Amino acid sequence: MNKIVLILAILLVTSFAYTDRWCEWSGTVGENCVNDRHGVLMSAEGIPTRTEAIINSWGVYRVTETQPVIGENQRRDAEVWGFADNEITLTWTVREMTATEIDNRIASPMSVTNYYIWKALLVTGVLTQQQAVNNLFLK
């Protein structure tokens, strides 16, 4: 019984979760963006409507977001806004990651055990500070 109630609750919430995004077009980017409520937008005078032509007459247009395909060593960069046929589009440029960004992505902290081993090697004089640096930071 609990599973049925949970599934019904999820279906009820997800059916209202999707909303369209609407923005005013500044000439270069979308601004003053709002999400509709169940497909209804309100005018400045408080008039509700679902008709896209009326909403467009207020200077507000639907935004279509396109997520770029990002490769393993790439990242999302600058926003690219566009406007055509009463629709605003938003996507992003993709750029290659720098060597530093790749190194930071794959870096992981040293375990506590390894830390104490290196510390013991330094304290006992088995390694000098420079030898430890050379062994830890060079690939």
C-alpha positions as CSV (number, residue, x, y, z in Angstrom):
1,M,0.0,0.0,0.0
2,N,2.8,2.4,0.9
3,K,4.5,1.8,-2.5
4,I,1.2,2.6,-4.3
5,V,0.8,5.9,-2.4
6,L,4.5,6.8,-3.1
7,I,4.1,6.1,-6.8
8,L,0.9,8.2,-7.0
9,A,2.6,11.0,-5.1
10,I,5.6,11.0,-7.5
11,L,3.3,11.0,-10.5
12,L,1.3,13.9,-9.1
13,V,4.4,16.0,-8.3
14,T,6.2,15.3,-11.6
15,S,3.2,16.1,-13.7
16,F,3.4,19.7,-12.4
17,A,7.1,19.9,-12.2
18,Y,7.7,20.9,-15.9
19,T,7.3,24.6,-16.7
20,D,8.3,26.6,-19.7
21,R,10.7,29.5,-19.3
22,W,9.8,32.9,-20.8
23,C,12.0,35.9,-21.2
24,E,12.0,39.4,-22.6
25,W,14.5,39.9,-25.5
26,S,17.0,42.7,-24.9
27,G,18.4,42.5,-28.4
28,T,21.4,40.4,-27.3
29,V,20.2,38.2,-24.3
30,G,17.0,37.1,-22.6
31,E,16.3,39.0,-19.5
32,N,13.5,39.3,-16.8
33,C,12.9,35.6,-17.2
34,V,9.9,33.8,-15.5
35,N,8.6,30.3,-15.4
36,D,4.9,29.7,-16.2
37,R,2.6,28.2,-13.6
38,H,0.7,25.3,-15.1
39,G,1.0,26.8,-18.6
40,V,-0.4,30.2,-17.5
41,L,1.4,33.6,-17.5
42,M,0.1,36.8,-15.9
43,S,0.4,40.2,-17.5
44,A,1.5,43.2,-15.6
45,E,-2.2,44.0,-15.1
46,G,-2.8,40.6,-13.6
47,I,-4.5,39.1,-16.7
48,P,-3.8,35.3,-17.0
49,T,-3.4,33.7,-20.4
50,R,-2.1,30.5,-22.0
51,T,-2.2,31.9,-25.6
52,E,1.4,32.3,-26.9
53,A,0.4,35.1,-29.3
54,I,-0.9,37.2,-26.5
55,I,2.2,36.5,-24.4
56,N,4.4,37.4,-27.3
57,S,2.5,40.7,-27.7
58,W,3.7,41.6,-24.1
59,G,7.3,41.2,-25.4
60,V,7.8,37.9,-23.6
61,Y,9.0,34.8,-25.6
62,R,9.5,31.1,-24.9
63,V,13.1,30.1,-24.2
64,T,14.4,26.9,-25.7
65,E,17.6,25.6,-24.0
66,T,19.9,23.3,-25.8
67,Q,22.5,21.5,-23.7
68,P,25.7,21.0,-25.7
69,V,27.4,17.6,-26.1
70,I,30.5,17.8,-23.9
71,G,33.5,15.5,-24.4
72,E,35.7,14.0,-21.7
73,N,38.3,16.9,-21.8
74,Q,35.8,19.7,-22.6
75,R,33.7,22.0,-20.5
76,R,30.8,24.3,-21.1
77,D,31.9,27.9,-21.6
78,A,30.0,31.0,-22.7
79,E,26.2,31.4,-23.2
80,V,25.0,31.9,-26.7
81,W,21.6,33.6,-27.0
82,G,19.6,33.9,-30.2
83,F,16.1,35.1,-31.2
84,A,14.1,34.0,-34.3
85,D,10.5,33.3,-35.1
86,N,9.2,34.6,-31.7
87,E,11.5,32.1,-29.8
88,I,14.6,32.7,-27.7
89,T,17.3,30.1,-27.8
90,L,20.0,29.5,-25.3
91,T,23.0,27.2,-25.7
92,W,26.6,27.3,-24.7
93,T,30.0,27.1,-26.4
94,V,32.3,24.2,-25.6
95,R,36.0,24.6,-25.0
96,E,38.9,22.3,-24.4
97,M,40.0,22.0,-20.8
98,T,43.5,23.3,-19.9
99,A,46.2,21.0,-18.6
100,T,45.7,22.5,-15.2
101,E,42.0,21.8,-15.2
102,I,42.6,18.2,-16.3
103,D,45.1,17.8,-13.5
104,N,42.8,19.2,-10.9
105,R,40.0,17.0,-12.1
106,I,42.0,13.8,-11.7
107,A,43.8,14.9,-8.5
108,S,42.8,13.2,-5.3
109,P,43.8,13.8,-1.7
110,M,46.6,11.7,-0.2
111,S,45.4,9.1,2.2
112,V,46.3,9.6,5.9
113,T,48.4,6.4,5.9
114,N,50.5,7.7,2.9
115,Y,50.9,11.1,4.6
116,Y,52.4,9.6,7.7
117,I,54.7,7.3,5.7
118,W,56.1,10.4,3.8
119,K,56.3,12.4,7.1
120,A,58.2,9.5,8.7
121,L,60.6,9.4,5.8
122,L,61.3,13.1,6.1
123,V,61.6,13.2,9.8
124,T,64.0,10.2,9.9
125,G,66.2,11.8,7.2
126,V,65.7,9.0,4.7
127,L,64.5,11.6,2.2
128,T,65.2,15.3,1.9
129,Q,62.4,17.9,1.4
130,Q,63.5,18.3,-2.2
131,Q,63.5,14.5,-2.9
132,A,60.0,14.3,-1.5
133,V,58.8,17.2,-3.6
134,N,60.3,15.6,-6.7
135,N,58.8,12.2,-6.0
136,L,55.3,13.5,-5.1
137,F,54.7,16.2,-7.7
138,L,56.5,14.9,-10.8
139,K,54.8,12.3,-12.9
